């Protein structure tokens, strides 16, 4: 068989066959005196197997492992790994579609690209005009987008978000907008904010960091959003959280 004939028989392009030759996946048969390659039935069987494996989603490197006679993994192992990978992709696509559905269901200007778990948490919070509370919501959205949050953490924060007393703490932080950094209200408010956080929240915080990867840079950027007195409160709270989380 010539290259066009084997390509038509197996259902691939001649360009694909030449590429398989180039990468060493398919042995290149000797040419006849007329200059044409002569493909055998065995070549066609091998090419058909390559086609089936690539259609399943295997890379050419994985196909090479499968086809190797004395090296590489067994076909069953490769296919099991591929199936697990496809299952993960399916779950990720399902999660993305759920988020999209939530955005489509929301009214104009109401939708945010939040995970369902964070959306449920924020729904528990009573309405407020507190700038400090609005900033906390933005920080949680960043946490969610970075992947550092999670259902366990958001569930642990649920009672805190629903507690009306927390709004009073936010309002007291708002009141420090024009205060000096040695204001006596700072240490008191910081201690009350730390005490308000349930132990379950610290158990749910990932061990590699209390906020996000690259915590030092995030910390600096976060503190810059507050006035000096407010930043002093937030800094004390963050340091207490880190110490409490390590304990």
N, C-alpha and C positions, 0 to 999 in steps of 0.2 A: 504494500500500500504506500502511496505517496502521502505527503503531509496533508494535502487537501482532503484526501479520502479518509484518513484516520480522524481528521478533525470533524468531518461530517458524520462519521460513524459514531463518535463518542459524544458529539454535541458541544465542542469547544471551538475556539477560533485558532487559526494557524498562528496568530500572534501570541496567543497564550502558550501554545506548544513551544514556540521558539524561546519564550521567556523561561519556561520550565527547563529547557535545555541550558539556557544561560546561567541559571542559578544552581544547576546540578541536580535538580529534582527528578528529571526524566533523562535517562541515558540517550545520547544522540546516536542513532544507528549509522552504520557505515554507508557511504554513498556508493551507488553503482557506477559503472563506467560512463553512464550518460549524465552523471552529476547529481541525480536525484537521490534523496534519502529513501531507503526501503524499510518501512515499518512492518513489524510482525504482529501476529495476533496477541502475543505476550505484551508487546508495547501498548496495544489497544486496551488490554485488561488493566495494565498499570495506569494508563492515562485515565481510564474510567474511574478507577479508585481515587486518583488524585481529585478528579472532578467532584465525586461524592463527598470527600472529606472537606474540600474547600466550601462546598455548598452548606455543610453543617456549621461552618464558621471557623474552622481551624485555620491558623496562619500557615504559611508555607513552611516555616520552621517546624511547626507541630506536625504537619503532614510528613515532613522528612523523618521525624522521630518515629512516626507510626510505620512508615515504609521500611525503615532500617531493619536489616535481617539480624544483626547481632548487637544492636545498641538501641537506646531509646526506650520509651515507655510502651506498654501494651496499648492496643487500640482502646480497650475497655477503660483503662485509666484515663486516657486523654478525653474520651467522650464523657466520662463522669465529671471530670474537671470542667469541661465545656458546659455541661448541663448545670452545674452549680453556678458558673459564671452567668449563664443566661437567666437563672432564677434570681440572682442578685440584680441583674439589669431590669428584669420584669418588676421586682419590688420597687426599684428606684423610679421606674416609669410610672408605676401605680401611685407612688407618693407625689410625684410631680403633677399627675393628672388630678389628684385630690386637691392640691394647692390651686391649680388652675380653676377647678370647679368652684372653689371658695371665692376666687377673684371674680369669676363670671357671675356668681350669685349676688355679689355685693353691688350696692348702688354706685353711681359715678363718684369717684373720689373717696370711696369708703374702703376699697380693697387694698390690702397690703400683702406683699409676698412673704407671709408668715407660715410657719409650720402649724398644723392643726393643734398641736399641744400648746404652743405659745399663744395662738389665737384664743384657745379656751382659757388660758391663764389670764390674759388681758381682759377677757370678757367678765371676769370676776371682780375686777377693780371698779370701785364706784367712780362716777364722773367727777372730775376736778379740773380747776383752771391753774393748778400749781405748776409753775415752770420746772421745779425740781422733779415732780412726778412725770412730766412730759419727757424730761431728759432721761429718766430711768427707763421709760418705755423705749426710747431710741437705743439705749445701751443694750436692752434685752433683744431688740431687733437685730443689732449687730452681733450679739452672742449667738442668736439663732442662725444668722446667715453664715457665720464662721464655722458652724457645726459643733461649737463647744458646749452648746446647751443640750437639752434632751428631755424626754418625757419625765424621767425620774426627778430631775431638777425642777422642772416646771410644776410638777405635782406637789413637790415639797414647798414651793413658793406660793401655792394656792391659798392656804389660810392667811398668809401675810398680805397677799394682794387684796383679799376680801375684808380685811380688818379695817374698819373706819378709823381706828386710832392711828393707823399708819399715815393717814392724810394729815393729821395734826403734826406728825414728825416732818413731813414734807414742807408744810407751811412754816414750821419753825426754821427749817433750812432756808426757805425763801426769805425769811425775815433777816437773815444774816448777810444779805446781798451787799449792804453798804457798811457792814461792821468791820472793825479792825481785827487783825489776826490774833490779838491777845484778849479778845472778848471772852468773858467768863462763861458765856453760854456754849462755847465751842466744845469743851471737854464733856459737859453734861449731855449735850445732844448726841455727840458721838457715842457715848456709853449707852444711851437709850436706844440708839439705832442698832448697835451690835446686840444688845439684849433682846431686841424684838425679833431677831432672826432665829427660827427654830433650828434645833440640832440636826434635823433631817436634811436641811439645806446643805450643811457642810458634808454630810455623808454622801450627798449626791454630786458634789463638785468633783470633776475629774482630778486625779492625782497629779497630772502633769502641769496643772495651772488652775488658778481660781477664776480666771476670766477667759482669756484666749491665748493661743500660742503667740509668742512675742509679747509677753505680759509687760515688760519694762516700757516698751514704746507705747503700748496701749495706755498704760498708767499715766504716762506723761501727757498724752493727748487728752485723756479724760479729765485730768485735773485742770488743764488749760481752759476747759469750758466753763469753769466756775469762777466766781469772784474769789479773792484771796481768803476771806474768812470761810466761805463755803468749801473751798478746796482743802482747807485745814481740817474741816470736819470729815470730808470724804477720805482724805489721806489717813486719818486716824481710824476710820471705819475699815478701810482696806487693809491696813496693817494688822488690825485686830482680827479681821477675817482670816488672813494668812496664818497668823499665829494660832488661832482657834482651829483652823483646818488641819494644821500640822499636828495639833494635839489629839 
